[in-house]
Amino acid sequence: VVTQGGVFLINHPATDLGRACIGCAWRPAGDVPWNEIAGLEILTAGYGIGEIAFTPTALAMWDDLEDQGHRLSAVSGSDDHTAGVGADDIIGSAIGSPTALVLATELSEAAILDAVRHQRTKVQLRGPDDPDVAFAVKTARGGLADIGDDVDNISQVEMPVHVTGGNGMF
């Protein structure tokens, strides 16, 4: 996948339902070439169950991998296997819920893939109607770093946060 210019993402890293879903769980077979992995899915299933049952484990895995020096985009996306039928049940996930967003330089396949490769992603856990949380970290030189940027040589963090949208449920 990587050799051909694509990105390799790990989906369902924390979804082990045993025989209830034999194809759900991701299990590494041997050493994982983390330098070739672009992202990790942080929400599997609909928000109602996924956020409680799977997201904490997936986030812990993501944090651990980041602590080891691996740079992975947070990704997610609707996991609708039934064309919308049953999307309202507890494990259903309507198309667009959750939503992965990328900070791309332009609206093109190449720019979107590049953004995923460089951790310029964020996930709206319920979907596109979630509030948008925008923030930036001030660098040591006084500029603003954005999603995916590395920030070094700072002892304090000043992080302006701007929240817009949402429907009042949050």
N, C-alpha and C positions, 0 to 999 in steps of 0.2 A: 504494500500500500504506500509506504513512505517513498520507496524507490520510484514509484510511478507518479509522485507529486501529491499524493493524497495525505490525509491525516488519519491516524489510528486512534480511536477513542475506546475506552473501556466502559461499557454499559453494564448496568446491574451489578456493581461491585459488592453490594451488600444484600442482595436478594437471594436468599437460600430458603426456598419453600419446600424442599424435599420433593416428594413425589407429586405434590400439588401442582408443581410447575417445573418439570424436569429440564427445561431449557432456559430457566430464568437466571440462575446463579452463574456468575463469572468465576472461574477457578483457574488460577495460573497453572500451566503445565511446565514445570521447570523454571529456569531463570527468566525473568521478564526483562526485556531490553527497554528499560524506562526511558532511555534517551531517545527512543523512537515513538514513544506514546505521547500524543498531544493533549489528551484530556481524559477526565474522569467524570462519569455521570453522578451528580450528587442528589438527584431525586428520581426515584423509580416508582411507578404506579401513581395513582391520583394523590392529590395533596392530603386528603383525609387520612389515609393510612400510610402513604409513603413518607411523609414528613415525620411521622412518629416512629414508624418501624424501620425505615431504611436510611433516611438522611443522616441521623447522628452517626451511624457506623461508617457511611460513605465519607462524611466530613472528617471523621477521625483518621480514616485511611489517607485521605487527601492531605491533611495536616502532617501526618507522619512522613509521607513521601516528600512533601515540601521541605520538612526538617532535614531530610536526607539529601537535599539539594536538587531534587527533581522538580522541574517546572511543568505543571499541568494546568490546563484550562478547566474551569468548572463548566460542565455542560449538562444539558438536560433536554427534554423534549417530550411531547406527548407520546405515549406508548399505546396507541389505539390499534388493536389487532382486530377490531370488529366493525370498522367503518361507522362508528358512532353508536352502534347498538350496545346498550349496557354501559355507556360512558358515564351515567349518573350513579352507578352503584359504588360501593365503597372502594373497590379496587380499580374501577374504571378511570380513564384519563381522557377527557375530551381533547380533540385536536387543538393544539395551542396551549395546553395546560399540562405541565409547566412550559415556560418559554425561555429559550436561551437567546441572549442578545450578544452581538459582537460589535466591537469598536473597530470598524474597518475604514480604510482610507477612501474607499469608493464602493459602489454597489456592483461588485463583480465577483465571480467565483474565486478568482485568484486572490483578491483582497480579503475575502471572508476566510479562506483557508489560511492565509498569512496571519490574520488576527487570531485565529484559533491556535496556530503554532506558537504565537507570542503572548499567550495568556490574556488576551484582550477580550474577555468574555465576562458576562454576569448572567445570573439565572433569576427569573421572576418565578417564584415557586408555585403560585396559583395560576399565573397566566399573564397575558399582555395588559390586563386591567389592574394589576398590582401597582402600588405606588412605585414611582421611579426614584431610586436613591442614587444620587450622584455625589461623589466626593473626590477629593484630590489631596495629596500629601505634599507639603512644601519640602523641597529639596534643600540640601545644605547651602546651595547657591541662591536660594530664594525663589526659584522657579516652582512650577507645579508639575508633579508627576501624575500620570494618569493610570488607569487600569492596565496592568501588565508591565509597568515600568519598575525597575529596581531602584531603590533609594538607599544610599550608603552614607556613612559619616554624619549621622544625626544623633543627637542625644535626647531630643524632645520631638514630639510629633504634633504639629498643628494641622488639623484636618477639617476644613470647611465641608459641611454636609448640607445638601439641598434635596428635600423630598417634595415631589409633586405628584398629583394624581391620586388614584385609588378611589374606592367607593365608600369609605368610612367604616369598613369592616375591620380595619387593622388597628 
